[in-house]
Amino acid sequence: MPKTSRDLSPDEYGEPVYYCKTCHSLAVLVDDESTDEDWDGSYCGNCGSTDIDVCKIGDWMKEEERRERKRKEIEWSKL
Ligand SMILES: [Zn+2]
């Protein structure tokens, strides 16, 4: 069983993570050579978006679980 947001201790839950606001991926990369005043160089390694935000890992997992349920609902509705 993979860990869910409910299995996290409060300390684990509050751990900050960077994620992509476009596709919700945690595959955030940093391009050190292209940084400027408005951009710290971080971008999504999955979709290439530079819309990166930081949140608690527990909140990220909750959102991921919500999206996973949604994906399953869509799959079931096709049956
Ligand atoms: Zn992305």
PDB file of the backbone (N, CA, C, O) and the ligand in Angstrom, with CONECT records:
HET     ZN  A 101       1
ATOM      1  N   MET A   1       0.840  -1.215   0.000  1.00  0.00           N
ATOM      2  CA  MET A   1       0.000   0.000   0.000  1.00  0.00           C
ATOM      3  C   MET A   1       0.871   1.260   0.000  1.00  0.00           C
ATOM      4  O   MET A   1       1.706   1.429   0.889  1.00  0.00           O
ATOM      5  N   PRO A   2       0.692   2.122  -0.960  1.00  0.00           N
ATOM      6  CA  PRO A   2       1.431   3.392  -0.903  1.00  0.00           C
ATOM      7  C   PRO A   2       0.892   4.271   0.219  1.00  0.00           C
ATOM      8  O   PRO A   2      -0.272   4.162   0.606  1.00  0.00           O
ATOM      9  N   LYS A   3       1.739   5.128   0.726  1.00  0.00           N
ATOM     10  CA  LYS A   3       1.333   6.050   1.784  1.00  0.00           C
ATOM     11  C   LYS A   3       0.292   7.035   1.264  1.00  0.00           C
ATOM     12  O   LYS A   3       0.386   7.510   0.133  1.00  0.00           O
ATOM     13  N   THR A   4      -0.691   7.333   2.094  1.00  0.00           N
ATOM     14  CA  THR A   4      -1.634   8.384   1.737  1.00  0.00           C
ATOM     15  C   THR A   4      -1.441   9.555   2.698  1.00  0.00           C
ATOM     16  O   THR A   4      -0.689   9.458   3.668  1.00  0.00           O
ATOM     17  N   SER A   5      -2.123  10.653   2.419  1.00  0.00           N
ATOM     18  CA  SER A   5      -1.965  11.839   3.260  1.00  0.00           C
ATOM     19  C   SER A   5      -2.372  11.555   4.701  1.00  0.00           C
ATOM     20  O   SER A   5      -1.898  12.221   5.621  1.00  0.00           O
ATOM     21  N   ARG A   6      -3.246  10.572   4.904  1.00  0.00           N
ATOM     22  CA  ARG A   6      -3.711  10.260   6.259  1.00  0.00           C
ATOM     23  C   ARG A   6      -2.672   9.497   7.077  1.00  0.00           C
ATOM     24  O   ARG A   6      -2.742   9.467   8.306  1.00  0.00           O
ATOM     25  N   ASP A   7      -1.702   8.877   6.385  1.00  0.00           N
ATOM     26  CA  ASP A   7      -0.661   8.129   7.099  1.00  0.00           C
ATOM     27  C   ASP A   7       0.465   9.017   7.598  1.00  0.00           C
ATOM     28  O   ASP A   7       1.331   8.554   8.340  1.00  0.00           O
ATOM     29  N   LEU A   8       0.470  10.275   7.207  1.00  0.00           N
ATOM     30  CA  LEU A   8       1.584  11.150   7.552  1.00  0.00           C
ATOM     31  C   LEU A   8       1.481  11.666   8.981  1.00  0.00           C
ATOM     32  O   LEU A   8       0.393  11.979   9.465  1.00  0.00           O
ATOM     33  N   SER A   9       2.621  11.749   9.643  1.00  0.00           N
ATOM     34  CA  SER A   9       2.659  12.425  10.937  1.00  0.00           C
ATOM     35  C   SER A   9       2.565  13.928  10.676  1.00  0.00           C
ATOM     36  O   SER A   9       2.830  14.381   9.562  1.00  0.00           O
ATOM     37  N   PRO A  10       2.187  14.710  11.704  1.00  0.00           N
ATOM     38  CA  PRO A  10       2.076  16.161  11.476  1.00  0.00           C
ATOM     39  C   PRO A  10       3.375  16.766  10.922  1.00  0.00           C
ATOM     40  O   PRO A  10       3.342  17.675  10.092  1.00  0.00           O
ATOM     41  N   ASP A  11       4.513  16.248  11.392  1.00  0.00           N
ATOM     42  CA  ASP A  11       5.799  16.741  10.894  1.00  0.00           C
ATOM     43  C   ASP A  11       5.973  16.454   9.417  1.00  0.00           C
ATOM     44  O   ASP A  11       6.389  17.319   8.647  1.00  0.00           O
ATOM     45  N   GLU A  12       5.651  15.227   9.031  1.00  0.00           N
ATOM     46  CA  GLU A  12       5.775  14.837   7.629  1.00  0.00           C
ATOM     47  C   GLU A  12       4.801  15.641   6.772  1.00  0.00           C
ATOM     48  O   GLU A  12       5.137  16.084   5.674  1.00  0.00           O
ATOM     49  N   TYR A  13       3.589  15.822   7.293  1.00  0.00           N
ATOM     50  CA  TYR A  13       2.537  16.509   6.550  1.00  0.00           C
ATOM     51  C   TYR A  13       2.952  17.930   6.184  1.00  0.00           C
ATOM     52  O   TYR A  13       2.657  18.411   5.090  1.00  0.00           O
ATOM     53  N   GLY A  14       3.643  18.598   7.115  1.00  0.00           N
ATOM     54  CA  GLY A  14       3.993  20.002   6.903  1.00  0.00           C
ATOM     55  C   GLY A  14       5.256  20.231   6.105  1.00  0.00           C
ATOM     56  O   GLY A  14       5.652  21.377   5.889  1.00  0.00           O
ATOM     57  N   GLU A  15       5.892  19.170   5.666  1.00  0.00           N
ATOM     58  CA  GLU A  15       7.120  19.271   4.874  1.00  0.00           C
ATOM     59  C   GLU A  15       6.834  20.028   3.568  1.00  0.00           C
ATOM     60  O   GLU A  15       5.954  19.623   2.808  1.00  0.00           O
ATOM     61  N   PRO A  16       7.564  21.123   3.296  1.00  0.00           N
ATOM     62  CA  PRO A  16       7.259  21.875   2.079  1.00  0.00           C
ATOM     63  C   PRO A  16       7.795  21.203   0.816  1.00  0.00           C
ATOM     64  O   PRO A  16       8.888  20.636   0.821  1.00  0.00           O
ATOM     65  N   VAL A  17       7.024  21.272  -0.252  1.00  0.00           N
ATOM     66  CA  VAL A  17       7.473  20.746  -1.546  1.00  0.00           C
ATOM     67  C   VAL A  17       7.145  21.754  -2.643  1.00  0.00           C
ATOM     68  O   VAL A  17       6.175  22.507  -2.549  1.00  0.00           O
ATOM     69  N   TYR A  18       7.966  21.752  -3.670  1.00  0.00           N
ATOM     70  CA  TYR A  18       7.693  22.562  -4.847  1.00  0.00           C
ATOM     71  C   TYR A  18       6.943  21.704  -5.847  1.00  0.00           C
ATOM     72  O   TYR A  18       7.277  20.537  -6.050  1.00  0.00           O
ATOM     73  N   TYR A  19       5.931  22.284  -6.471  1.00  0.00           N
ATOM     74  CA  TYR A  19       5.154  21.524  -7.440  1.00  0.00           C
ATOM     75  C   TYR A  19       4.730  22.432  -8.589  1.00  0.00           C
ATOM     76  O   TYR A  19       4.746  23.657  -8.474  1.00  0.00           O
ATOM     77  N   CYS A  20       4.356  21.813  -9.679  1.00  0.00           N
ATOM     78  CA  CYS A  20       3.914  22.543 -10.860  1.00  0.00           C
ATOM     79  C   CYS A  20       2.430  22.853 -10.738  1.00  0.00           C
ATOM     80  O   CYS A  20       1.621  21.952 -10.518  1.00  0.00           O
ATOM     81  N   LYS A  21       2.064  24.138 -10.882  1.00  0.00           N
ATOM     82  CA  LYS A  21       0.656  24.500 -10.750  1.00  0.00           C
ATOM     83  C   LYS A  21      -0.151  24.089 -11.971  1.00  0.00           C
ATOM     84  O   LYS A  21      -1.379  24.028 -11.918  1.00  0.00           O
ATOM     85  N   THR A  22       0.539  23.806 -13.074  1.00  0.00           N
ATOM     86  CA  THR A  22      -0.164  23.427 -14.297  1.00  0.00           C
ATOM     87  C   THR A  22      -0.554  21.948 -14.286  1.00  0.00           C
ATOM     88  O   THR A  22      -1.717  21.614 -14.517  1.00  0.00           O
ATOM     89  N   CYS A  23       0.407  21.061 -14.021  1.00  0.00           N
ATOM     90  CA  CYS A  23       0.107  19.624 -14.116  1.00  0.00           C
ATOM     91  C   CYS A  23       0.230  18.914 -12.772  1.00  0.00           C
ATOM     92  O   CYS A  23       0.030  17.702 -12.698  1.00  0.00           O
ATOM     93  N   HIS A  24       0.559  19.652 -11.703  1.00  0.00           N
ATOM     94  CA  HIS A  24       0.632  19.110 -10.350  1.00  0.00           C
ATOM     95  C   HIS A  24       1.787  18.139 -10.146  1.00  0.00           C
ATOM     96  O   HIS A  24       1.791  17.374  -9.181  1.00  0.00           O
ATOM     97  N   SER A  25       2.762  18.163 -11.042  1.00  0.00           N
ATOM     98  CA  SER A  25       3.910  17.274 -10.908  1.00  0.00           C
ATOM     99  C   SER A  25       4.886  17.807  -9.868  1.00  0.00           C
ATOM    100  O   SER A  25       4.988  19.015  -9.654  1.00  0.00           O
ATOM    101  N   LEU A  26       5.612  16.876  -9.214  1.00  0.00           N
ATOM    102  CA  LEU A  26       6.670  17.281  -8.287  1.00  0.00           C
ATOM    103  C   LEU A  26       8.025  17.318  -8.989  1.00  0.00           C
ATOM    104  O   LEU A  26       9.049  17.578  -8.358  1.00  0.00           O
ATOM    105  N   ALA A  27       8.026  17.059 -10.284  1.00  0.00           N
ATOM    106  CA  ALA A  27       9.275  17.010 -11.061  1.00  0.00           C
ATOM    107  C   ALA A  27       9.737  18.420 -11.407  1.00  0.00           C
ATOM    108  O   ALA A  27       9.808  18.799 -12.576  1.00  0.00           O
ATOM    109  N   VAL A  28      10.050  19.192 -10.360  1.00  0.00           N
ATOM    110  CA  VAL A  28      10.466  20.576 -10.573  1.00  0.00           C
ATOM    111  C   VAL A  28      11.986  20.635 -10.729  1.00  0.00           C
ATOM    112  O   VAL A  28      12.728  20.148  -9.876  1.00  0.00           O
ATOM    113  N   LEU A  29      12.429  21.224 -11.806  1.00  0.00           N
ATOM    114  CA  LEU A  29      13.860  21.353 -12.092  1.00  0.00           C
ATOM    115  C   LEU A  29      14.255  22.818 -11.996  1.00  0.00           C
ATOM    116  O   LEU A  29      13.405  23.707 -12.046  1.00  0.00           O
ATOM    117  N   VAL A  30      15.562  23.061 -11.856  1.00  0.00           N
ATOM    118  CA  VAL A  30      16.040  24.442 -11.782  1.00  0.00           C
ATOM    119  C   VAL A  30      17.086  24.673 -12.859  1.00  0.00           C
ATOM    120  O   VAL A  30      18.074  23.946 -12.965  1.00  0.00           O
ATOM    121  N   ASP A  31      16.841  25.702 -13.650  1.00  0.00           N
ATOM    122  CA  ASP A  31      17.788  26.104 -14.678  1.00  0.00           C
ATOM    123  C   ASP A  31      18.582  27.302 -14.145  1.00  0.00           C
ATOM    124  O   ASP A  31      18.146  28.448 -14.257  1.00  0.00           O
ATOM    125  N   ASP A  32      19.735  27.021 -13.573  1.00  0.00           N
ATOM    126  CA  ASP A  32      20.520  28.069 -12.907  1.00  0.00           C
ATOM    127  C   ASP A  32      21.015  29.141 -13.861  1.00  0.00           C
ATOM    128  O   ASP A  32      21.259  30.277 -13.453  1.00  0.00           O
ATOM    129  N   GLU A  33      21.162  28.788 -15.116  1.00  0.00           N
ATOM    130  CA  GLU A  33      21.786  29.738 -16.043  1.00  0.00           C
ATOM    131  C   GLU A  33      20.800  30.729 -16.621  1.00  0.00           C
ATOM    132  O   GLU A  33      21.209  31.749 -17.175  1.00  0.00           O
ATOM    133  N   SER A  34      19.507  30.455 -16.506  1.00  0.00           N
ATOM    134  CA  SER A  34      18.515  31.339 -17.123  1.00  0.00           C
ATOM    135  C   SER A  34      17.753  32.193 -16.114  1.00  0.00           C
ATOM    136  O   SER A  34      16.748  32.812 -16.465  1.00  0.00           O
ATOM    137  N   THR A  35      18.210  32.234 -14.883  1.00  0.00           N
ATOM    138  CA  THR A  35      17.464  32.997 -13.877  1.00  0.00           C
ATOM    139  C   THR A  35      17.545  34.497 -14.154  1.00  0.00           C
ATOM    140  O   THR A  35      18.544  34.985 -14.683  1.00  0.00           O
ATOM    141  N   ASP A  36      16.493  35.219 -13.794  1.00  0.00           N
ATOM    142  CA  ASP A  36      16.525  36.683 -13.842  1.00  0.00           C
ATOM    143  C   ASP A  36      15.728  37.218 -12.654  1.00  0.00           C
ATOM    144  O   ASP A  36      15.381  36.450 -11.756  1.00  0.00           O
ATOM    145  N   GLU A  37      15.435  38.502 -12.630  1.00  0.00           N
ATOM    146  CA  GLU A  37      14.775  39.084 -11.459  1.00  0.00           C
ATOM    147  C   GLU A  37      13.385  38.510 -11.200  1.00  0.00           C
ATOM    148  O   GLU A  37      12.966  38.377 -10.050  1.00  0.00           O
ATOM    149  N   ASP A  38      12.676  38.171 -12.272  1.00  0.00           N
ATOM    150  CA  ASP A  38      11.294  37.703 -12.114  1.00  0.00           C
ATOM    151  C   ASP A  38      11.195  36.193 -11.984  1.00  0.00           C
ATOM    152  O   ASP A  38      10.140  35.672 -11.622  1.00  0.00           O
ATOM    153  N   TRP A  39      12.263  35.492 -12.269  1.00  0.00           N
ATOM    154  CA  TRP A  39      12.171  34.036 -12.332  1.00  0.00           C
ATOM    155  C   TRP A  39      13.384  33.427 -11.667  1.00  0.00           C
ATOM    156  O   TRP A  39      14.514  33.802 -11.979  1.00  0.00           O
ATOM    157  N   ASP A  40      13.168  32.483 -10.744  1.00  0.00           N
ATOM    158  CA  ASP A  40      14.296  31.887 -10.011  1.00  0.00           C
ATOM    159  C   ASP A  40      14.874  30.686 -10.748  1.00  0.00           C
ATOM    160  O   ASP A  40      15.764  30.011 -10.230  1.00  0.00           O
ATOM    161  N   GLY A  41      14.380  30.416 -11.944  1.00  0.00           N
ATOM    162  CA  GLY A  41      14.956  29.341 -12.754  1.00  0.00           C
ATOM    163  C   GLY A  41      14.259  28.006 -12.593  1.00  0.00           C
ATOM    164  O   GLY A  41      14.638  27.040 -13.255  1.00  0.00           O
ATOM    165  N   SER A  42      13.233  27.917 -11.718  1.00  0.00           N
ATOM    166  CA  SER A  42      12.576  26.632 -11.543  1.00  0.00           C
ATOM    167  C   SER A  42      11.474  26.440 -12.580  1.00  0.00           C
ATOM    168  O   SER A  42      10.736  27.371 -12.901  1.00  0.00           O
ATOM    169  N   TYR A  43      11.378  25.246 -13.084  1.00  0.00           N
ATOM    170  CA  TYR A  43      10.358  24.925 -14.079  1.00  0.00           C
ATOM    171  C   TYR A  43       9.979  23.458 -13.943  1.00  0.00           C
ATOM    172  O   TYR A  43      10.671  22.679 -13.286  1.00  0.00           O
ATOM    173  N   CYS A  44       8.875  23.098 -14.570  1.00  0.00           N
ATOM    174  CA  CYS A  44       8.361  21.738 -14.462  1.00  0.00           C
ATOM    175  C   CYS A  44       9.073  20.818 -15.455  1.00  0.00           C
ATOM    176  O   CYS A  44       9.118  21.109 -16.651  1.00  0.00           O
ATOM    177  N   GLY A  45       9.626  19.712 -14.962  1.00  0.00           N
ATOM    178  CA  GLY A  45      10.299  18.754 -15.827  1.00  0.00           C
ATOM    179  C   GLY A  45       9.312  17.897 -16.587  1.00  0.00           C
ATOM    180  O   GLY A  45       9.701  17.155 -17.489  1.00  0.00           O
ATOM    181  N   ASN A  46       8.047  17.988 -16.238  1.00  0.00           N
ATOM    182  CA  ASN A  46       7.017  17.183 -16.892  1.00  0.00           C
ATOM    183  C   ASN A  46       6.375  17.929 -18.052  1.00  0.00           C
ATOM    184  O   ASN A  46       6.306  17.400 -19.162  1.00  0.00           O
ATOM    185  N   CYS A  47       5.899  19.164 -17.813  1.00  0.00           N
ATOM    186  CA  CYS A  47       5.194  19.895 -18.866  1.00  0.00           C
ATOM    187  C   CYS A  47       5.926  21.171 -19.287  1.00  0.00           C
ATOM    188  O   CYS A  47       5.509  21.831 -20.239  1.00  0.00           O
ATOM    189  N   GLY A  48       7.020  21.529 -18.587  1.00  0.00           N
ATOM    190  CA  GLY A  48       7.790  22.702 -18.995  1.00  0.00           C
ATOM    191  C   GLY A  48       7.274  24.023 -18.469  1.00  0.00           C
ATOM    192  O   GLY A  48       7.864  25.065 -18.755  1.00  0.00           O
ATOM    193  N   SER A  49       6.183  24.013 -17.703  1.00  0.00           N
ATOM    194  CA  SER A  49       5.627  25.245 -17.164  1.00  0.00           C
ATOM    195  C   SER A  49       6.579  25.874 -16.145  1.00  0.00           C
ATOM    196  O   SER A  49       7.281  25.161 -15.428  1.00  0.00           O
ATOM    197  N   THR A  50       6.604  27.205 -16.082  1.00  0.00           N
ATOM    198  CA  THR A  50       7.407  27.888 -15.064  1.00  0.00           C
ATOM    199  C   THR A  50       6.523  28.361 -13.918  1.00  0.00           C
ATOM    200  O   THR A  50       6.973  29.119 -13.059  1.00  0.00           O
ATOM    201  N   ASP A  51       5.265  27.917 -13.900  1.00  0.00           N
ATOM    202  CA  ASP A  51       4.325  28.287 -12.843  1.00  0.00           C
ATOM    203  C   ASP A  51       4.496  27.317 -11.671  1.00  0.00           C
ATOM    204  O   ASP A  51       3.719  26.376 -11.512  1.00  0.00           O
ATOM    205  N   ILE A  52       5.526  27.560 -10.853  1.00  0.00           N
ATOM    206  CA  ILE A  52       5.872  26.650  -9.764  1.00  0.00           C
ATOM    207  C   ILE A  52       5.436  27.275  -8.439  1.00  0.00           C
ATOM    208  O   ILE A  52       5.602  28.476  -8.224  1.00  0.00           O
ATOM    209  N   ASP A  53       4.877  26.448  -7.555  1.00  0.00           N
ATOM    210  CA  ASP A  53       4.454  26.948  -6.255  1.00  0.00           C
ATOM    211  C   ASP A  53       4.971  26.005  -5.173  1.00  0.00           C
ATOM    212  O   ASP A  53       5.439  24.905  -5.466  1.00  0.00           O
ATOM    213  N   VAL A  54       4.883  26.443  -3.935  1.00  0.00           N
ATOM    214  CA  VAL A  54       5.310  25.594  -2.826  1.00  0.00           C
ATOM    215  C   VAL A  54       4.107  25.336  -1.925  1.00  0.00           C
ATOM    216  O   VAL A  54       3.295  26.234  -1.705  1.00  0.00           O
ATOM    217  N   CYS A  55       3.987  24.120  -1.404  1.00  0.00           N
ATOM    218  CA  CYS A  55       2.899  23.790  -0.488  1.00  0.00           C
ATOM    219  C   CYS A  55       3.366  22.685   0.448  1.00  0.00           C
ATOM    220  O   CYS A  55       4.481  22.179   0.313  1.00  0.00           O
ATOM    221  N   LYS A  56       2.514  22.311   1.398  1.00  0.00           N
ATOM    222  CA  LYS A  56       2.832  21.200   2.283  1.00  0.00           C
ATOM    223  C   LYS A  56       2.671  19.897   1.515  1.00  0.00           C
ATOM    224  O   LYS A  56       1.762  19.754   0.698  1.00  0.00           O
ATOM    225  N   ILE A  57       3.571  18.940   1.788  1.00  0.00           N
ATOM    226  CA  ILE A  57       3.491  17.649   1.088  1.00  0.00           C
ATOM    227  C   ILE A  57       2.139  16.981   1.350  1.00  0.00           C
ATOM    228  O   ILE A  57       1.597  16.322   0.463  1.00  0.00           O
ATOM    229  N   GLY A  58       1.589  17.143   2.559  1.00  0.00           N
ATOM    230  CA  GLY A  58       0.291  16.529   2.872  1.00  0.00           C
ATOM    231  C   GLY A  58      -0.819  17.105   2.017  1.00  0.00           C
ATOM    232  O   GLY A  58      -1.694  16.377   1.548  1.00  0.00           O
ATOM    233  N   ASP A  59      -0.784  18.437   1.812  1.00  0.00           N
ATOM    234  CA  ASP A  59      -1.792  19.074   0.963  1.00  0.00           C
ATOM    235  C   ASP A  59      -1.619  18.640  -0.483  1.00  0.00           C
ATOM    236  O   ASP A  59      -2.594  18.442  -1.207  1.00  0.00           O
ATOM    237  N   TRP A  60      -0.352  18.494  -0.897  1.00  0.00           N
ATOM    238  CA  TRP A  60      -0.096  18.039  -2.265  1.00  0.00           C
ATOM    239  C   TRP A  60      -0.658  16.627  -2.465  1.00  0.00           C
ATOM    240  O   TRP A  60      -1.282  16.332  -3.484  1.00  0.00           O
ATOM    241  N   MET A  61      -0.421  15.754  -1.463  1.00  0.00           N
ATOM    242  CA  MET A  61      -0.892  14.367  -1.576  1.00  0.00           C
ATOM    243  C   MET A  61      -2.420  14.316  -1.610  1.00  0.00           C
ATOM    244  O   MET A  61      -3.004  13.539  -2.366  1.00  0.00           O
ATOM    245  N   LYS A  62      -3.064  15.152  -0.785  1.00  0.00           N
ATOM    246  CA  LYS A  62      -4.531  15.195  -0.779  1.00  0.00           C
ATOM    247  C   LYS A  62      -5.063  15.565  -2.154  1.00  0.00           C
ATOM    248  O   LYS A  62      -5.990  14.940  -2.667  1.00  0.00           O
ATOM    249  N   GLU A  63      -4.458  16.593  -2.742  1.00  0.00           N
ATOM    250  CA  GLU A  63      -4.869  17.037  -4.069  1.00  0.00           C
ATOM    251  C   GLU A  63      -4.618  15.941  -5.100  1.00  0.00           C
ATOM    252  O   GLU A  63      -5.435  15.726  -5.996  1.00  0.00           O
ATOM    253  N   GLU A  64      -3.483  15.246  -4.972  1.00  0.00           N
ATOM    254  CA  GLU A  64      -3.158  14.154  -5.893  1.00  0.00           C
ATOM    255  C   GLU A  64      -4.195  13.036  -5.760  1.00  0.00           C
ATOM    256  O   GLU A  64      -4.627  12.459  -6.757  1.00  0.00           O
ATOM    257  N   GLU A  65      -4.594  12.734  -4.504  1.00  0.00           N
ATOM    258  CA  GLU A  65      -5.594  11.690  -4.282  1.00  0.00           C
ATOM    259  C   GLU A  65      -6.943  12.106  -4.881  1.00  0.00           C
ATOM    260  O   GLU A  65      -7.674  11.284  -5.434  1.00  0.00           O
ATOM    261  N   ARG A  66      -7.257  13.407  -4.755  1.00  0.00           N
ATOM    262  CA  ARG A  66      -8.500  13.919  -5.330  1.00  0.00           C
ATOM    263  C   ARG A  66      -8.479  13.764  -6.856  1.00  0.00           C
ATOM    264  O   ARG A  66      -9.466  13.359  -7.470  1.00  0.00           O
ATOM    265  N   ARG A  67      -7.322  14.100  -7.450  1.00  0.00           N
ATOM    266  CA  ARG A  67      -7.195  13.984  -8.907  1.00  0.00           C
ATOM    267  C   ARG A  67      -7.277  12.528  -9.351  1.00  0.00           C
ATOM    268  O   ARG A  67      -7.871  12.219 -10.383  1.00  0.00           O
ATOM    269  N   GLU A  68      -6.670  11.625  -8.556  1.00  0.00           N
ATOM    270  CA  GLU A  68      -6.682  10.206  -8.881  1.00  0.00           C
ATOM    271  C   GLU A  68      -8.126   9.681  -8.877  1.00  0.00           C
ATOM    272  O   GLU A  68      -8.526   8.926  -9.763  1.00  0.00           O
ATOM    273  N   ARG A  69      -8.900  10.097  -7.860  1.00  0.00           N
ATOM    274  CA  ARG A  69     -10.312   9.686  -7.811  1.00  0.00           C
ATOM    275  C   ARG A  69     -11.046  10.178  -9.039  1.00  0.00           C
ATOM    276  O   ARG A  69     -11.853   9.456  -9.624  1.00  0.00           O
ATOM    277  N   LYS A  70     -10.761  11.419  -9.430  1.00  0.00           N
ATOM    278  CA  LYS A  70     -11.404  12.017 -10.588  1.00  0.00           C
ATOM    279  C   LYS A  70     -11.066  11.228 -11.860  1.00  0.00           C
ATOM    280  O   LYS A  70     -11.933  10.961 -12.693  1.00  0.00           O
ATOM    281  N   ARG A  71      -9.773  10.859 -11.986  1.00  0.00           N
ATOM    282  CA  ARG A  71      -9.356  10.072 -13.145  1.00  0.00           C
ATOM    283  C   ARG A  71     -10.122   8.759 -13.191  1.00  0.00           C
ATOM    284  O   ARG A  71     -10.564   8.324 -14.255  1.00  0.00           O
ATOM    285  N   LYS A  72     -10.279   8.122 -12.010  1.00  0.00           N
ATOM    286  CA  LYS A  72     -10.990   6.843 -11.967  1.00  0.00           C
ATOM    287  C   LYS A  72     -12.455   7.026 -12.317  1.00  0.00           C
ATOM    288  O   LYS A  72     -13.039   6.201 -13.020  1.00  0.00           O
ATOM    289  N   GLU A  73     -13.051   8.110 -11.825  1.00  0.00           N
ATOM    290  CA  GLU A  73     -14.455   8.375 -12.157  1.00  0.00           C
ATOM    291  C   GLU A  73     -14.627   8.515 -13.653  1.00  0.00           C
ATOM    292  O   GLU A  73     -15.604   8.030 -14.224  1.00  0.00           O
ATOM    293  N   ILE A  74     -13.678   9.180 -14.287  1.00  0.00           N
ATOM    294  CA  ILE A  74     -13.753   9.374 -15.734  1.00  0.00           C
ATOM    295  C   ILE A  74     -13.636   8.028 -16.444  1.00  0.00           C
ATOM    296  O   ILE A  74     -14.347   7.752 -17.411  1.00  0.00           O
ATOM    297  N   GLU A  75     -12.704   7.179 -15.931  1.00  0.00           N
ATOM    298  CA  GLU A  75     -12.551   5.860 -16.543  1.00  0.00           C
ATOM    299  C   GLU A  75     -13.817   5.030 -16.399  1.00  0.00           C
ATOM    300  O   GLU A  75     -14.262   4.378 -17.344  1.00  0.00           O
ATOM    301  N   TRP A  76     -14.391   5.065 -15.199  1.00  0.00           N
ATOM    302  CA  TRP A  76     -15.609   4.276 -14.974  1.00  0.00           C
ATOM    303  C   TRP A  76     -16.756   4.774 -15.839  1.00  0.00           C
ATOM    304  O   TRP A  76     -17.559   3.982 -16.334  1.00  0.00           O
ATOM    305  N   SER A  77     -16.830   6.079 -16.019  1.00  0.00           N
ATOM    306  CA  SER A  77     -17.956   6.617 -16.787  1.00  0.00           C
ATOM    307  C   SER A  77     -17.871   6.203 -18.255  1.00  0.00           C
ATOM    308  O   SER A  77     -18.854   6.283 -18.992  1.00  0.00           O
ATOM    309  N   LYS A  78     -16.674   5.757 -18.672  1.00  0.00           N
ATOM    310  CA  LYS A  78     -16.530   5.323 -20.062  1.00  0.00           C
ATOM    311  C   LYS A  78     -17.008   3.895 -20.260  1.00  0.00           C
ATOM    312  O   LYS A  78     -17.297   3.486 -21.385  1.00  0.00           O
ATOM    313  N   LEU A  79     -17.096   3.120 -19.156  1.00  0.00           N
ATOM    314  CA  LEU A  79     -17.458   1.703 -19.272  1.00  0.00           C
ATOM    315  C   LEU A  79     -18.922   1.534 -19.710  1.00  0.00           C
ATOM    316  O   LEU A  79     -19.396   0.407 -19.858  1.00  0.00           O
TER     317      LEU A  79
HETATM  318 ZN    ZN A 101       3.923  20.675 -15.087  1.00  0.00          ZN2+
END
